[in-house]
Amino acid sequence: MDTTAANITHVAFADETHYNVGRYRAIASISLPFICLEEFQANIAQILSDSSVHEFKWKKLTSARMRFAAIKLLDWTIKQANRSSLRVDVLIWDITDQRHDVKGRDDLKNMQFMYYKLFRNVLSERWPDDTVWGLFPDEQMAIKWHQIRNVLKKRTMKRVELEDPLLREEVGSYLRQLFHLELFEPRPSHLEPFIQLADFFAGLGVYSWDSFGKYHYWCEQNSNQKSLLPDTDGFTLSSSDRERCIVLHELDCLCKNNKLQVALKSSNGLNTRNPQKPINFWFYRPTYEYDTAPIKY
């Protein structure tokens, strides 16, 4: 991958799912040190090649072949995340909450807002300060990427209180650079394995909330303790649901086995209890009374 910027230290890739369809929407980013990029891209490409998958997309997860590829991707991702070599951050929102249940909601502008929230959080809070970033979202022609880029470039400083009482008394506080955005370049998903991985995790996030009842029913049908589970009659699972439930269950098991603090059944959808953990499903909730989604004019 040619970044054209020699001083980049970290890279992040992003994609969305269902931004204007369904109750739940999500965007996801995959971030990692630049030094790992070439090796990891080759790893993902090899997984897809071995699985006879040209391009992985969540919406294509409807067959055993795609399920096998998905589980290999999960295993590899959790392994790298546990080594602190990679992060997955998924931001999910519910259009029926008080922020989004407004007349004339502009879903496109709202997604731009969510992209900014996710990028700002990942770039400034989840990696060391003074990182130099290359940011590569999926090409989405309707989004005004330059607006997001310009805001991120402007707001990269944080006021920090000094720990030493004497210094604090003399100078008060100082500004610390959180990150530097060196390169912002939308890329086509079929050419970037990490954008495909972001699409996968965004899809998993939405499915876990939108189809939790189906997943619970699938668990009941595949449990040796059916009598101990609540009644979940009334659900019908398609072949696609069955494949996706297997993958969701695999992610749940991997997260529990690796103590990643990702809840599923207790929250009725994927939700990470500690956002510092490298697999972070973040459910957006309105932050104040007048936190309202943008509307069309």
Backbone torsions as a table, in degrees:
resi	resn	phi	psi	omega
1	MET	NA	126.9	-178.7
2	ASP	-93.8	106.7	179.8
3	THR	-88.1	-21.0	-179.1
4	THR	64.8	8.6	-179.7
5	ALA	-130.7	105.5	-171.3
6	ALA	-70.4	-20.7	-174.9
7	ASN	-95.0	7.6	177.5
8	ILE	-66.2	132.9	178.3
9	THR	-105.9	-27.1	-177.9
10	HIS	-139.8	154.8	177.3
11	VAL	-132.0	152.9	176.0
12	ALA	-140.1	140.7	178.6
13	PHE	-121.3	150.0	-174.9
14	ALA	-147.5	154.3	175.8
15	ASP	-157.0	166.4	-177.4
16	GLU	-126.2	168.0	172.9
17	THR	-145.1	137.3	172.5
18	HIS	58.0	39.8	-176.2
19	TYR	-65.5	-22.3	-180.0
20	ASN	-130.1	20.7	-179.1
21	VAL	-136.3	134.7	173.8
22	GLY	84.1	171.2	-177.9
23	ARG	-73.1	-41.4	-176.4
24	TYR	-104.8	140.0	179.2
25	ARG	-128.8	158.9	-179.0
26	ALA	-157.0	152.2	167.1
27	ILE	-130.2	153.3	-177.6
28	ALA	-139.0	148.4	173.6
29	SER	-126.8	146.1	172.0
30	ILE	-116.5	120.0	-177.7
31	SER	-124.4	148.7	-174.7
32	LEU	-164.4	160.6	174.1
33	PRO	-64.8	142.0	-178.8
34	PHE	-59.2	-32.9	-177.3
35	ILE	-61.8	-23.5	-178.8
36	CYS	-91.1	-9.8	-167.0
37	LEU	-58.7	-54.4	-174.4
38	GLU	-60.9	-45.1	179.7
39	GLU	-63.0	-43.6	-176.5
40	PHE	-70.6	-37.0	175.3
41	GLN	-60.0	-41.5	178.6
42	ALA	-65.4	-37.3	178.3
43	ASN	-60.4	-48.7	-178.4
44	ILE	-66.2	-42.1	178.4
45	ALA	-60.0	-37.5	179.3
46	GLN	-68.4	-40.8	177.5
47	ILE	-59.5	-45.9	-179.2
48	LEU	-67.0	-40.5	179.0
49	SER	-63.7	-45.4	179.0
50	ASP	-61.7	-26.1	-178.9
51	SER	-94.9	3.6	-178.6
52	SER	58.4	40.7	178.5
53	VAL	-115.6	120.9	-178.7
54	HIS	-76.3	-46.4	178.2
55	GLU	-143.3	127.1	-178.1
56	PHE	-90.6	126.7	173.8
57	LYS	-135.4	141.9	-179.6
58	TRP	-55.5	-42.6	-176.2
59	LYS	-64.5	-18.0	178.3
60	LYS	-89.0	-0.7	-179.4
61	LEU	-78.3	77.8	-176.0
62	THR	-131.7	4.9	-175.2
63	SER	-140.1	165.5	178.2
64	ALA	-62.4	-37.0	-179.7
65	ARG	-61.3	-45.1	178.5
66	MET	-69.9	-32.4	177.4
67	ARG	-64.9	-42.7	177.7
68	PHE	-60.0	-42.3	178.3
69	ALA	-64.1	-41.4	-179.1
70	ALA	-62.6	-43.0	-179.2
71	ILE	-67.2	-37.4	175.2
72	LYS	-62.7	-40.6	178.0
73	LEU	-64.5	-41.1	177.7
74	LEU	-62.3	-48.4	-179.9
75	ASP	-57.1	-46.3	-178.8
76	TRP	-65.2	-43.2	-177.7
77	THR	-64.1	-45.5	179.8
78	ILE	-63.9	-38.6	178.2
79	LYS	-59.7	-47.0	-179.4
80	GLN	-70.5	-36.1	178.6
81	ALA	-63.7	-39.6	179.2
82	ASN	-66.7	-21.2	177.0
83	ARG	-89.5	4.5	-177.3
84	SER	61.8	27.8	-179.2
85	SER	-98.9	-2.0	-172.7
86	LEU	-165.6	148.7	174.0
87	ARG	-127.4	147.0	169.5
88	VAL	-121.2	122.1	177.5
89	ASP	-125.8	122.4	-177.6
90	VAL	-120.5	122.9	177.4
91	LEU	-104.5	121.6	-175.5
92	ILE	-118.0	140.4	175.4
93	TRP	-136.6	159.5	-174.2
94	ASP	-116.9	117.9	-176.0
95	ILE	-75.1	-1.5	176.6
96	THR	-98.0	1.5	179.8
97	ASP	-79.6	176.2	-173.3
98	GLN	-65.9	-24.2	179.2
99	ARG	-74.8	-38.8	-169.6
100	HIS	-101.7	-17.5	-177.6
101	ASP	-82.6	68.3	-178.5
102	VAL	-128.7	149.3	-178.9
103	LYS	-69.5	133.5	176.8
104	GLY	76.0	23.9	-179.0
105	ARG	-56.0	136.5	178.3
106	ASP	-98.1	98.6	-174.7
107	ASP	-65.2	-32.8	-179.0
108	LEU	-69.6	-47.7	177.9
109	LYS	-64.6	-34.9	178.4
110	ASN	-65.1	-39.3	177.9
111	MET	-65.9	-37.3	175.9
112	GLN	-60.0	-41.4	177.0
113	PHE	-61.3	-43.6	-179.8
114	MET	-66.0	-37.7	175.5
115	TYR	-60.8	-44.7	178.3
116	TYR	-60.1	-45.8	180.0
117	LYS	-58.6	-45.2	-178.5
118	LEU	-67.0	-49.3	-179.3
119	PHE	-59.7	-46.7	-178.6
120	ARG	-58.6	-43.1	-178.6
121	ASN	-66.2	-48.2	-176.9
122	VAL	-66.9	-47.4	-174.9
123	LEU	-68.9	-33.0	-174.6
124	SER	-100.4	-23.2	-171.9
125	GLU	-114.1	-20.2	-169.6
126	ARG	-106.8	-5.7	177.7
127	TRP	-133.4	167.4	-177.2
128	PRO	-58.8	153.4	174.6
129	ASP	-62.2	160.8	176.0
130	ASP	67.2	18.2	174.4
131	THR	-70.2	152.8	177.5
132	VAL	-115.3	119.4	-166.7
133	TRP	-107.6	145.2	162.6
134	GLY	-114.2	125.5	-173.3
135	LEU	-119.9	126.6	-171.5
136	PHE	-133.2	86.0	175.9
137	PRO	-79.6	164.5	175.9
138	ASP	-66.3	142.9	176.2
139	GLU	-61.6	115.9	176.3
140	GLN	-133.9	97.4	-167.4
141	MET	-61.5	-24.6	-176.9
142	ALA	-75.8	-21.9	-177.9
143	ILE	-79.9	138.4	176.2
144	LYS	-87.7	79.6	-174.4
145	TRP	-60.4	-32.1	-178.0
146	HIS	-62.8	-30.4	178.2
147	GLN	-67.9	-43.7	177.7
148	ILE	-64.0	-44.4	179.3
149	ARG	-58.8	-45.8	-176.6
150	ASN	-65.5	-38.5	178.4
151	VAL	-67.3	-42.6	179.0
152	LEU	-63.9	-36.0	-179.9
153	LYS	-67.9	-31.4	-177.2
154	LYS	-79.9	-37.3	-170.6
155	ARG	-105.7	79.0	-177.5
156	THR	-125.8	11.8	-177.1
157	MET	-113.4	152.0	179.8
158	LYS	-137.4	134.2	177.5
159	ARG	-82.4	128.4	-174.1
160	VAL	-122.9	133.4	176.3
161	GLU	-81.9	133.5	179.5
162	LEU	-73.2	142.8	-178.3
163	GLU	-78.5	-35.5	-178.9
164	ASP	-71.5	118.8	-177.4
165	PRO	-56.8	-38.2	-178.2
166	LEU	-67.7	-44.1	177.6
167	LEU	-66.3	-39.6	-179.3
168	ARG	-62.6	-38.8	179.6
169	GLU	-67.0	-34.0	-175.7
170	GLU	-82.1	-43.7	-174.8
171	VAL	-117.1	-6.2	176.6
172	GLY	78.0	-88.4	-179.6
173	SER	-148.6	176.0	179.9
174	TYR	-143.6	163.2	178.3
175	LEU	-92.6	131.6	179.2
176	ARG	-118.1	135.7	178.1
177	GLN	-74.9	126.4	179.9
178	LEU	-83.0	-47.0	180.0
179	PHE	-161.6	164.8	176.4
180	HIS	-126.9	122.9	178.3
181	LEU	-91.0	106.5	-176.1
182	GLU	-89.4	-38.9	-174.2
183	LEU	-141.4	130.2	178.0
184	PHE	-131.5	111.5	-171.5
185	GLU	-146.2	106.1	174.5
186	PRO	-59.7	140.8	-177.5
187	ARG	-131.0	152.9	175.9
188	PRO	-71.7	135.7	-173.4
189	SER	-63.1	-34.3	-175.6
190	HIS	-68.9	-13.9	178.6
191	LEU	-100.9	-6.5	-175.6
192	GLU	-126.0	104.9	180.0
193	PRO	-56.3	-33.6	-177.3
194	PHE	-73.8	-27.8	173.4
195	ILE	-68.0	-37.3	175.6
196	GLN	-64.1	-38.8	178.0
197	LEU	-66.2	-38.2	176.7
198	ALA	-63.5	-42.3	176.5
199	ASP	-58.8	-41.5	-179.8
200	PHE	-60.5	-49.8	-177.3
201	PHE	-71.3	-33.8	175.0
202	ALA	-63.0	-42.7	178.2
203	GLY	-63.2	-42.1	177.1
204	LEU	-60.1	-42.8	-179.5
205	GLY	-60.5	-48.0	180.0
206	VAL	-64.7	-45.4	-177.7
207	TYR	-61.2	-38.1	-177.5
208	SER	-61.9	-32.5	179.1
209	TRP	-89.8	-43.7	-175.9
210	ASP	-69.7	-32.3	-175.3
211	SER	-121.9	31.5	-178.4
212	PHE	-61.6	-37.2	178.5
213	GLY	-59.9	-41.2	177.2
214	LYS	-64.7	-41.4	179.1
215	TYR	-63.2	-42.9	178.6
216	HIS	-61.5	-41.6	178.0
217	TYR	-62.9	-43.2	177.9
218	TRP	-60.2	-41.9	178.3
219	CYS	-61.1	-40.7	179.4
220	GLU	-63.6	-42.5	-179.4
221	GLN	-66.9	-21.9	-177.7
222	ASN	-111.7	17.7	-178.2
223	SER	-104.1	148.0	173.9
224	ASN	-86.3	-2.0	-178.6
225	GLN	-125.4	50.2	-176.1
226	LYS	-56.3	-35.3	-176.2
227	SER	-68.1	-18.2	-178.3
228	LEU	-89.4	-8.5	-178.0
229	LEU	-96.5	150.2	177.7
230	PRO	-60.5	156.4	178.4
231	ASP	-67.7	127.5	179.4
232	THR	-128.4	32.4	178.6
233	ASP	-63.2	153.4	176.3
234	GLY	107.1	-8.5	178.6
235	PHE	-94.2	141.9	174.7
236	THR	-120.5	125.9	-177.6
237	LEU	-100.5	126.4	173.1
238	SER	-80.9	171.9	177.3
239	SER	-62.7	-36.1	177.2
240	SER	-64.3	-42.2	177.9
241	ASP	-59.6	-42.0	-178.2
242	ARG	-63.7	-42.5	178.5
243	GLU	-64.4	-42.9	-177.3
244	ARG	-71.0	-35.1	177.2
245	CYS	-65.2	-37.9	176.7
246	ILE	-61.1	-44.6	-179.4
247	VAL	-66.3	-43.1	178.5
248	LEU	-62.0	-40.9	177.6
249	HIS	-64.1	-39.6	178.3
250	GLU	-62.5	-42.3	177.5
251	LEU	-62.9	-43.1	179.3
252	ASP	-59.5	-45.0	179.7
253	CYS	-65.1	-43.7	179.7
254	LEU	-61.7	-42.6	179.6
255	CYS	-65.1	-41.8	178.7
256	LYS	-67.3	-43.7	-178.9
257	ASN	-64.0	-27.0	-178.7
258	ASN	-105.2	11.9	175.0
259	LYS	53.2	48.2	-177.7
260	LEU	-91.3	-0.8	174.8
261	GLN	59.6	38.9	175.3
262	VAL	-99.8	114.6	179.8
263	ALA	-85.2	153.7	174.6
264	LEU	-137.6	-67.6	-176.7
265	LYS	-68.3	-36.5	-177.5
266	SER	-71.1	-19.3	-179.2
267	SER	-115.7	1.4	-178.8
268	ASN	61.6	30.8	178.9
269	GLY	164.3	163.1	-177.5
270	LEU	-67.4	128.6	-177.3
271	ASN	-156.1	121.0	-177.8
272	THR	-88.7	127.1	-176.5
273	ARG	-72.4	-35.2	179.9
274	ASN	-118.6	104.3	-174.8
275	PRO	-65.4	-11.6	175.3
276	GLN	-72.8	-19.5	178.6
277	LYS	-63.3	149.8	-171.8
278	PRO	-74.7	-12.5	171.1
279	ILE	-112.6	102.7	-168.3
280	ASN	-121.6	105.8	172.2
281	PHE	-96.7	113.3	-171.4
282	TRP	-112.1	113.6	179.7
283	PHE	-91.2	115.0	-176.1
284	TYR	-72.0	131.0	174.7
285	ARG	-126.9	143.6	179.7
286	PRO	-51.7	135.6	-173.4
287	THR	-94.9	-16.8	177.9
288	TYR	-158.5	171.8	-170.7
289	GLU	-57.4	-39.4	-174.5
290	TYR	-102.6	23.7	174.4
291	ASP	-77.2	97.8	-172.7
292	THR	-127.5	139.8	178.6
293	ALA	-63.3	148.9	177.8
294	PRO	-64.9	151.1	179.5
295	ILE	-120.3	159.8	179.9
296	LYS	-82.1	143.3	179.4
297	TYR	-115.5	NA	NA
